[in-house]
Amino acid sequence: MKLITNIVLLSAFLLLVGCCGDKQDKQEKSMSITVNLRYTGTDGNARKFAEEMISSGTVDAIRAEEGNLRYEYYQSLDDPETILLIDSWVNQKAIDKHHATPMMDTIAKLREKYDLHMTVERYTAAETPETENQFIRK
């Protein structure tokens, strides 16, 4: 009987932890920060920068950092001299930890190497309103 009671108590505890964990995951996603960085250069340097970031393993290392949700490069169809980096993190603390890593020195050196200029936009996550779901094809 004691074993059954312990199993029931353990099951209830795990259910409670799972419930709160899901809530925390949703809360972290809702508090996430996305940074759009546009790198602009000449003679294809923005693309060369992104390619070197990928080939050097720097991108994989950033993606493996705790708190990183997304780190992806895109090339503009309107401006081939601009590369967009979409960089998302669970919160500002994760961004601050990332900025304190030696990788930031590597990134800064590559930016200088390719003579890139940047614009930065920051966004916080928001739930998609139900009224907009009709326009989203999943």
Secondary structure as UniProt FT lines:
FT   HELIX           2..30
FT   STRAND          33..40
FT   TURN            43..44
FT   HELIX           45..55
FT   TURN            56..57
FT   HELIX           58..63
FT   TURN            66..67
FT   STRAND          68..75
FT   TURN            80..81
FT   STRAND          82..89
FT   HELIX           92..99
FT   HELIX           103..113
FT   TURN            114..115
FT   STRAND          117..124
FT   HELIX           130..135
//
